[in-house]
Amino acid sequence: MVKLFLQESDSAATKRLAGAADELASSRIAYAGVRSAFARKQRDGYLSPEDHRKANSSLAIAWKDYIVVEVTQRIVELAGDLCGTHSLRGMDAIHLASAKLLAQESGVTVRISTSDPRLREAAVAEGLAKASPQE
């Protein structure tokens, strides 16, 4: 999601993917993760305080339009299983579990967009369609 708010490699492609989506969805934890990335970029000197403020504001506005998947016991248990099956980090597994359950419960095609090759491979293995900036 950071690529939607800051100029990074693949930002243009990520924005095109997001713009082509009927709806955008994410796990509740993404908000904190994106804010963390913004803060890190400011600490590391890649974002001015003003650009940091603008990025946070843009995220807050955009977040209102997202379908937000709550982190439930069912999600964390599935995420735990996915960590073992696909050697994922915990937060990546929560994102994948959220997408997988959203797809199951909604009956719509859910595409996962990530620049992380391990998460992308796991998503495809779990039956989700991929939509990555590299495509």
N, C-alpha and C positions, 0 to 999 in steps of 0.2 A: 504494500500500500504506500510505502514511502515514496516510490517512484511516481505516484499520482500527484504528490504535493511538492516534491523537490526535483530539480533537474539532475538526473543521474543517467548512467548508461541504460538504455532500454526504456526510458521514461516515455518517449513518444509512442513506442509500440504498446506499452502498458496502458497509456491513455486511450489509444485506439481500441484496444480490447475492452476496456471499461466502458467506453462510449458505445460500443456495439452490443453490450449486454442489455438484456431486458431489465434486469435488476442486479444490484450488487449486494453480496452478503458476506458476513465475516463472523468469526467467533468474537464474543465479548472481549476476550483478552487482547485482540488486535489493537484496540484503542490505546491501551497502555504500552504495548510494544512499539507502536508508531511514535507515540510521544517520547518514549525512551530513545528511539533512533534520532529524533529531532534534537533532543537535549545533548546526546553524544556528539552530533555533528556541530552543535554550537560550541561545546567544550573543546572540540578538536580544531576549532577555527574555520570550519567549512561554512558555517552560517553566522551571519551577524545577529545581534540581539533582535533587530527589527525583522529580519527574515525568519528567525525562530518564532517570533510572535505571530507573524503572518501565516506560517505553516500550521501552527497550533490552531489558529482561528479558522483556517480553511478546512482542517480536519474536523473541527467541531461542527461546522456548518454541513459538510458533506455527510458526516456520520448520521445525521438525522434521517437521511434517505436510505441508509443501509438496512437490509434485513439482518438483525443481530441474533446470532445463535447463542443462547445462554449456556454457560458451562455447568452442566448437571452431572450428577453421579454417573448416569449412563454414558455421557461423553467422556468423562475421565477414565472409566473402566475400559471403554473401547480404545481410548488413546493408549492406555497401558498395554493392551493387546497389540496395538499397532506398533508400539515402540519395539516390542520383541520380534514381531514379524518382519519389520522393515528397517530396523536399526535407526529409528528416528529419535531426534531430541524431543523432550517432553512437550514443549510448546508447539513444535511442528506437528506432533501427533495429535494434539488437541485441535489444531486447525483442520487436519485431515479427518478426524472423527466428527467434527462439526459439519464439514462438507458432506461426508458420507451419510450422516443421519438426516441432514437437510434434504438430500436427494431422495432418501428412502421415504421420508415423511411427506414430502411435497409431491413426489412423482414427476418432477420436472428434471430436465438435464441440468446438472450442476457441473460447471467447469471450474477447475482450480487453476489459478494463475500464480505461478511462483517462478523465481529465478533459481531456486534451489533444485539441482538435479535429483537429489535423493528424494525430496518430497514429491517432486513431479513424477518420478518413477513409481513411488508408492501409491500415489493417487491413481495412476493408470492401472496399476496392479489391483487396486481396490474397486475398479470399475467406473471411476470418474473420468469424464472427458477432460482432456488437458487444453489449456489455453495459455500458452506461455509467450512472453515477449520475443523469444527466439524463433518463433514460427513465422 
